[in-house]
Amino acid sequence: QVQLVESGGGLVQAGGSLSLSCAASGRTFSWRAMGWFRQAPGKEREFVAASGGGTSYADSVKGRFTISRDNAKNTVYLQMNSLKPEDTAVYYCAASRYSGHSQSSQEYDYWGQGTQVTVSS
């Protein structure tokens, strides 16, 4: 019944910026944490950022990406600046009812379908 939908993906040049949004619909919960993961072709899904009782970021995106939440709208955002070609991936949002800003995908209960981000050089 719960659905997470990402939006804002697309094609951007290296050094540019892009903003992602993830909105929940259907049955509502008070999620402890919401986060972002990404998966590039031929690679495993990796943690990007999370927010819940604090924030955490992957070392590869610190200083470039910013995660924020609007709990009233059940929405999480990811502002991506200074994008690099290695940021190219499908980006997924996720929500956890019990774990705060966890970097483990196993701690998240709900997942979106993903949105493609492509950074050209």
C-alpha positions in Angstrom: 0.0 0.0 0.0 2.9 2.3 0.7 4.6 3.7 -2.4 7.7 5.8 -2.8 8.1 7.7 -6.1 11.4 9.4 -7.1 11.5 12.3 -9.5 14.1 14.8 -10.8 16.5 12.5 -12.6 17.9 13.3 -16.0 21.0 14.2 -17.9 23.5 16.9 -16.7 27.0 17.9 -17.6 29.9 17.3 -15.2 30.1 20.1 -12.7 26.4 20.8 -12.9 23.6 20.3 -10.4 20.5 18.2 -10.1 17.7 17.9 -7.5 15.9 14.7 -6.7 12.6 14.3 -4.8 10.9 11.2 -3.3 7.3 11.5 -2.2 5.3 8.8 -0.3 1.7 8.0 -1.2 -0.9 5.6 0.1 -0.7 4.4 3.7 1.3 6.9 5.8 3.9 6.2 8.5 6.1 8.2 10.7 9.4 7.0 9.3 12.4 7.3 11.5 14.8 7.5 8.5 14.7 8.2 4.8 17.6 7.8 2.6 19.1 7.5 -0.9 21.0 4.7 -2.5 22.3 4.3 -6.0 23.3 1.5 -8.4 25.5 1.9 -11.5 25.8 -0.7 -14.3 27.8 -3.7 -13.2 28.0 -2.5 -9.6 26.2 -3.3 -6.4 23.8 -0.9 -4.8 25.5 1.6 -2.5 24.6 4.0 0.2 24.5 7.7 -0.7 22.8 9.7 2.1 20.3 9.3 4.9 18.3 11.5 7.3 16.8 10.5 10.6 17.9 11.6 14.1 20.9 13.0 12.3 22.3 12.8 8.8 25.0 10.6 7.2 26.7 10.7 3.8 28.9 8.4 1.8 32.5 9.7 1.6 32.2 10.0 -2.1 29.5 12.6 -1.9 30.3 14.6 1.2 30.5 18.3 0.5 28.6 17.9 -2.8 25.2 16.3 -1.9 22.7 17.5 0.7 19.8 15.5 2.0 16.7 17.1 3.5 13.2 16.1 4.6 9.8 17.6 4.8 8.0 15.3 7.3 4.7 17.0 6.8 4.8 16.0 3.1 6.4 12.6 3.6 9.1 13.7 1.2 12.9 13.5 1.1 15.1 15.5 -1.2 18.7 15.1 -2.5 20.4 18.2 -3.8 23.4 17.2 -5.9 26.1 19.7 -6.8 29.4 19.4 -8.6 28.3 16.3 -10.3 30.9 13.9 -11.7 30.5 11.1 -14.3 31.0 8.5 -11.6 27.8 9.8 -10.0 25.9 8.2 -13.0 23.5 5.6 -11.6 19.9 4.8 -10.9 19.0 6.6 -7.6 16.6 4.9 -5.2 14.9 6.4 -2.2 14.1 4.3 0.8 12.3 4.6 4.2 12.8 2.9 7.5 10.4 2.9 10.4 12.9 1.9 13.0 16.5 2.7 12.1 17.9 6.2 12.0 20.3 7.4 9.1 21.5 3.9 8.6 23.9 3.1 5.7 22.7 -0.5 5.4 20.0 -1.2 2.8 18.8 -4.1 5.1 17.5 -1.5 7.6 15.0 0.0 5.1 11.5 -1.2 4.8 10.2 0.6 1.7 11.8 1.4 -1.7 11.0 3.5 -4.7 11.5 2.3 -8.3 14.5 4.5 -9.0 15.3 7.5 -11.2 18.1 7.6 -13.7 20.9 10.2 -13.2 23.4 10.5 -16.1 26.4 12.9 -15.8 28.3 13.5 -19.0 31.9 14.6 -19.2 
